Amino acid sequence: MDTLTVELVVVDGQIDLDSSTEAFTTALDALVVQRDLASVGIADAVAEIFAAYKGTAIAMPTLASMTAQKLGAVPENFKTISGRVLDYVRANTKGDNSLLVSRKGRSGGVFLRADAPVQA
């Protein structure tokens, strides 16, 4: 979860609601852009991992770790990046036309839909 801290704009000892709202909106817009850019990096890194391990089921925690490492995570941001990777994977395993498929149990893990083995 991200945290957004914005200082209120105070004029003559009173909170300027319009200016404070504008400051919050500007900061929120910047955070959204930053998260969107991070998602693009995550998507590219996940795609590279699946290209390197074509047809292989990868457990979600393993995929999150591999992706975080590929993105250059360090101990200070590893948990945050891994969490965003898991969010990306969960969001992209929903629906019949999703990019990824998640299977539980033996031979389970996450696959690219195009690489998922056909079950008889």
C-alpha positions as CSV (number, residue, x, y, z in Angstrom):
1,M,0.0,0.0,0.0
2,D,1.3,3.4,-0.9
3,T,1.1,6.4,1.4
4,L,0.6,9.9,0.2
5,T,1.4,12.8,2.4
6,V,0.4,16.3,1.4
7,E,0.8,19.5,3.5
8,L,-2.2,21.6,3.9
9,V,-2.0,25.2,2.5
10,V,-2.6,27.7,5.3
11,V,-3.2,31.3,4.6
12,D,-3.5,33.8,7.5
13,G,-3.9,30.9,9.9
14,Q,-6.8,29.3,8.0
15,I,-6.7,26.2,5.8
16,D,-7.1,27.2,2.2
17,L,-9.4,24.4,1.1
18,D,-9.1,25.0,-2.6
19,S,-5.3,25.2,-2.6
20,S,-5.0,22.2,-0.3
21,T,-7.3,20.2,-2.5
22,E,-5.3,21.2,-5.6
23,A,-2.1,20.2,-3.8
24,F,-3.6,16.8,-3.0
25,T,-4.9,16.3,-6.5
26,T,-1.5,17.2,-8.0
27,A,0.3,14.8,-5.7
28,L,-2.2,12.0,-6.3
29,D,-1.9,12.4,-10.1
30,A,1.9,12.1,-9.8
31,L,1.5,9.0,-7.6
32,V,-0.9,7.4,-10.1
33,V,1.5,8.1,-13.0
34,Q,4.4,6.6,-11.0
35,R,2.4,3.4,-10.2
36,D,1.4,3.1,-13.9
37,L,5.0,3.3,-15.0
38,A,5.9,0.7,-12.4
39,S,3.2,-1.6,-13.7
40,V,4.6,-1.3,-17.2
41,G,8.0,-2.3,-15.8
42,I,6.5,-5.2,-13.9
43,A,4.6,-6.4,-17.0
44,D,7.8,-6.4,-19.1
45,A,9.8,-8.2,-16.4
46,V,7.1,-10.9,-16.0
47,A,7.0,-11.4,-19.7
48,E,10.8,-11.8,-19.8
49,I,10.6,-14.4,-17.1
50,F,8.0,-16.4,-18.8
51,A,9.9,-16.1,-22.1
52,A,13.0,-17.6,-20.4
53,Y,11.0,-20.4,-18.7
54,K,8.5,-21.1,-21.6
55,G,5.8,-23.5,-20.6
56,T,6.9,-23.7,-17.0
57,A,4.5,-23.2,-14.1
58,I,6.0,-20.7,-11.6
59,A,4.6,-20.4,-8.1
60,M,3.4,-16.9,-7.4
61,P,5.9,-16.2,-4.6
62,T,8.7,-17.4,-6.8
63,L,7.5,-15.3,-9.7
64,A,7.2,-12.2,-7.4
65,S,10.7,-12.8,-6.1
66,M,12.2,-13.3,-9.6
67,T,10.5,-10.2,-10.9
68,A,11.6,-8.1,-8.0
69,Q,15.2,-9.2,-8.6
70,K,14.9,-8.5,-12.3
71,L,13.6,-5.0,-11.5
72,G,16.6,-4.4,-9.2
73,A,14.9,-4.5,-5.9
74,V,16.9,-3.9,-2.8
75,P,16.0,-5.0,0.8
76,E,14.4,-1.6,1.4
77,N,11.8,-1.9,-1.4
78,F,11.7,-5.7,-2.0
79,K,8.5,-6.2,-0.1
80,T,6.7,-3.3,-1.9
81,I,7.8,-4.4,-5.4
82,S,7.0,-8.1,-4.7
83,G,3.5,-7.0,-3.5
84,R,3.0,-5.0,-6.6
85,V,4.0,-8.0,-8.7
86,L,1.5,-10.2,-6.9
87,D,-1.2,-7.6,-7.5
88,Y,-0.3,-7.6,-11.2
89,V,-0.4,-11.4,-11.4
90,R,-3.8,-11.6,-9.6
91,A,-5.2,-8.9,-11.8
92,N,-4.1,-10.7,-14.9
93,T,-5.4,-14.1,-14.0
94,K,-9.0,-13.1,-13.9
95,G,-11.4,-14.1,-16.6
96,D,-11.5,-16.5,-19.5
97,N,-9.3,-14.3,-21.7
98,S,-6.8,-13.3,-19.1
99,L,-3.1,-13.0,-19.9
100,L,-2.1,-15.5,-17.2
101,V,-3.6,-18.7,-15.8
102,S,-3.2,-19.8,-12.2
103,R,-3.6,-23.4,-11.2
104,K,-3.5,-24.9,-7.8
105,G,-2.2,-28.3,-6.7
106,R,0.3,-30.6,-8.3
107,S,1.9,-29.0,-11.4
108,G,0.2,-25.8,-10.3
109,G,1.5,-22.3,-10.5
110,V,1.1,-19.4,-12.9
111,F,1.4,-19.9,-16.7
112,L,1.0,-17.6,-19.7
113,R,-2.4,-18.5,-21.1
114,A,-0.7,-19.2,-24.5
115,D,1.7,-21.7,-22.8
116,A,-0.7,-23.4,-20.4
117,P,-0.8,-27.1,-20.9
118,V,-4.0,-28.5,-22.2
119,Q,-5.8,-30.8,-19.7
120,A,-7.4,-33.9,-21.2
